[in-house]
Amino acid sequence: MSKFFVNSENISSDSIIITGEDVVHIKKVLRLNSGDNIIVSDGLGTDYHVQIQKIDLHTVDTKIISSFKNNSEPPVDIVLFQGLPKSDKMDYIIQKGVELGVKKIVPVITERTVVKISNNKDYKKKHQRWNRISMEAAKQCNRGIIPQVEYPIIFKEAIETLPNNGFRILPYEKEKSQGIKGILKEKSNSKDIFIFIGPEGGFCDREIELALKNDFNIISLGPRILRTETAGVVVLSILMYELGDVGYV
């Protein structure tokens, strides 16, 4: 059944109004009509089974049949701090990160970041596209929320934004002795996990030193050096498996 997200102000006690680009998608792409059923989410963890009542030019009016808590969100809140990659790799990273259960994605500018965004207009365009990709991925994989993609931030500032009680992970190709499974034993009951992934050129020594000073767990992902668009997906997949979110019935 097709899924859509709406703002909470579009939801009343017995009806939901859908607006924006989803109206065109419902009419022109899915070719739905009055009487058809869809799923609508408030983006805050509640889903609604609704029936379409009327389709106008700019709105779709629906009647609520039932509401229920979305059960697809993971047991931990994972924020992915991704070193800003070249080309359209960020699109792939966002899509797969949302599918795997990440709560938020923060693009990070490091010393070895190659890509340059020339002005604020470029930043705004990329930011809007990234969040559209996140929303579409959230629909596809039945998320209860739409993970937010933030504006790019400098590595040092990213570290300074972290709360004191989160669990911090940074894969580094020069680390040889410590892996993810081992450090998860030390995680205790922390609900917040922060993953830092370097860009194509990896992290520099100064950045690793800064991470170590700020209580990061520096880990190895094995004997092979992974691409930046692969590393985050691997870390998320391992974490979700070890935490019982994927691979379990």
Secondary structure, 3 states (H helix, E strand, C coil): CCEEECCHHHECCCEEEEECHHHHHHHHHCCCCCCCEEEEECCCCEEEEEEEEEECCCEEEEEEEEEEECCCCCCCEEEEEEECCCCCHHHHHHHHHHHHCCCEEEEEECCCCCCCCCCHHHHHHHHHHHHHHHHHHHHHCCCCCCCEECCCEEHHHHHHCCCCCCEEEEECCCCCCCCHHHHHCCCCCCCEEEEEECCCCCCCHHHHHHHHHCCCEEECCCCCCCCHHHHHHHHHHHHHHHCCCCCCC
